[in-house]
Amino acid sequence: MSTLSLARLLFAITAGTHFLFVSLTLGLAALVAITQTRAVVTGDPVRLRMVRYWGQLYVINYAVGIVTGLLMEFQFGLNWPGLTDHAQDVFGAPLALETLIAFFVEATFLGLWIFGWDRLNRYAHLAVIWVVTLTAYVSAYFVLVANGFLRHPVGFLRVGGELRVDSAADLFTNPAALLPLAHVTAGAFLVAGFFMAAVSAWHLRRARPGEPVDLEFFRRSLRIGLVSAVVAVVPSAVFGGLQFAVIPDSGGKSPLGGIAGELMMAAWLWLFCVAVAALVKLPFTGWLLRGRAFLRTVMMTLPVPYAAMMLGWIFREEDRQPWLIQGVLRTKDAVRPMGHGAMLATTVGVSALFAVLAVVNIVLLRRFARRGPDAAGLGRPAPVQDLEPVPSF
């Protein structure tokens, strides 16, 4: 592979892996915030336990995802200096706003939420998780503004060899950013919904004599997850289709993009069928819990929305070559001139690191999900230890 191909492969691996973390983070944050709202309003202890359990899984995914995001951001300066040299103002402005929001506002309030249990007023604590959730979506919006500019450059003018912002309104209301935001939001609710439903289904299928399972806890969690998937499955396809009017060159013209598009539609069709089956069963609680084949199907569906998100990203981005900024800046003119050996070593090293992070995230999520709600440490008061008396002299 050429140095340019290796640089593209490296960014595809880092951006794609980070995107998978983000999809669960966005969806699960919203579901946790909604559940905590109902818990605060109703005073229901079961819902409060649900917040602690699912919130702990959310925090794990968020923490590992932050590392992948940092590594992805570094590549703009390290491997693609032409992009920052030519379009620093236009491309860099939304990314700078995303960094301020994600690493200052969102992370700060997430810390307050994690350590504010039994320290903040319950309404203040609820407000904190909603700030975390809303800033997560604002952060995603700014990333998509930067990405939308690459696909559909608007709101800029050339000054010498640089691109400058000419219309901030056009830049931040770019349809190539707004429609993907709606599409990603629906996809995030699909990912989080099937994640919550699959974990709940695993626990419910263990409901046998001698193996106690909190049926009420996971029954409610299963319903929340399935309702999220049912609500999001059609909008995810609608907002995906609407993007063709804004980006007419999209559509998988390359062989890889075409295959990704076909697989993406097959994955969505599977999700749609499972969502329809869930819609039929949801009104009947007993039927929902007794359907062991359905619960197993939900468990097997867990990786499908992840695959659909990744395939959709490949379908959208792969056919843009040879342009980094459509019609403005070629990819080969933006890559750093680096030796083939150095780029190969960087690609192999960073790819291995991302593989390790992905495995760590899966292992941690699996371990804490299997433990059940009573083992959740989030929000649990630390044990009080007796202090040894200070010896007198």
Residue, then its C-alpha position, 0 to 999 in steps of 0.5 A: m500500500s502507498t503512504l497515502s493509502l496507509a494514512r487513509l486506512l489509519f484514519a478509517i480505523t480510528a474514526g470508525t472505531h471511535f464512531l462505534f463508541v459514540s453511537l452507544t454513548l449518545g443513545l445510552a446517555a439519553l435513555v439513562a436521562i429519561t429513566q432518571t427523570r421518571a425515577v425522580v418524578t415517581g420516586d420508584p426505587v426500581r427505576l433508580r436502580m436502573v439508572r445506577y446499573w445502566g449508568q455504570l455501563y454508560v460510564i465505562n463505554y464513555a471512558v474508553g471512547i474518550v481515549t479513541g477520540l483523542l487519538m483520532e483528533f491527533q491525526f489531523g495535525l500529524n497525518w493531514p497537515g494540508l487540511t489544517d493549513h488550507a482550511q484551519d478556520v472553516f474546518g477547525a472552528p467546529l472541531a474546536l467548539e466540539t473539544l471545548i464542549a466534550f472535554f470541558v462541559e460534558a466531562t465536567f458535568l459527567g464527573l458531577w453526576i458520577f460523584g454527586w449521588d447523595r451529595l446533590n439535591r435529586y433535581a440538581h442531580l437530574a439536571v446534571i445528567w441532562v446537561v451531559t446528554l445535551t452536550a453530547y449531542v451538541s458535540a456530535y453536531f459540531v463534529l458533523v458540521a466539520n464532516g459536512f463541510l468536507r462533503h458539501p463545502v459551503g459558507f467559505l471563501r478563498v483568501g490566498g491559499e486558505l479557506r476562510v469563513d464567509s457565512a457562519a450561518d451557512l456553515f452551521t446550517n449545512p444540510a450535509a450536517l443537519l440530516p446526518l445528525a438526525h440520522v446518527t441520533a436515530g441510529a444511536f437510539l437503535v444501538a442503545g435500545f438493542f444493547m439494553a434489550a439484549v442484556s436484559a434478554w440474557h438475564l431473563r433467559r437465566a430465570r430458572p429455579g436456583e438462579p435468582v433473576d430480578l424479573e421486574f428490573f429486567r422486564r422494564s429494561l427490556r421494554i425500554g430498550l425495545v421501545s427505543a428500537v421500535v421508535a428509531v428504526v423507521p426514522s433511521a432509514v428516512f433520514g438516511g434516504l433524505q441525504f441523497a438529495v443533499i449529497p448527489d454523489s453519494g451512493g456507493k459508486s466504488p465497489l466497496g461503497g456499493i457492497a457496504g450499502e447493500l449490507m447496510m440495507a440488509a442489516w436494517l431489514w433485520l432490525f426492522c423485522v425484530a422491531v416489528a416483532a417487538l411491537v406486536k409483543l410489547p403490549f403483552t407482558g407475559w408473552l414477551l417474557r415467555g418468548r424464549a426464542f424471541l429473547r434469544t433473537v434479541m440477544m443475537t441482534l446486538p451486533v447488527p445495529y453496530a454493523a449497520m452504523m459502520l457500513g453506513w459510514i463506509f457507504r457515505e465516505e468511501d466514494r468521496q475520493p480523490w477529494l478530501i474537501q469535495g471539489v476544493l482539496r485533494t486527499k493527496d495534497a493534504v497528507r503529510p509527506m512521510g516515509h513508507g516505513a514510518m507510516l506503516a509502523t504508525t498504522v500497525g501500532v495505532s490499529a493494535l492499540f485500538a483493537v486492545l481498547a475495543v477488546v477492553n471495552i467489550v470485556l468490561l461491559r460484559r463483566f459488569a452487565r453479567r453481574g446484575p443491578d445489585a453489583a452496580g457500584l455507581g451511586r453506592p455510598a462508600p463503606v464507612q471504616d472505623l478509624e484506629p485511635v491515635p496513640s498518645f505520647 
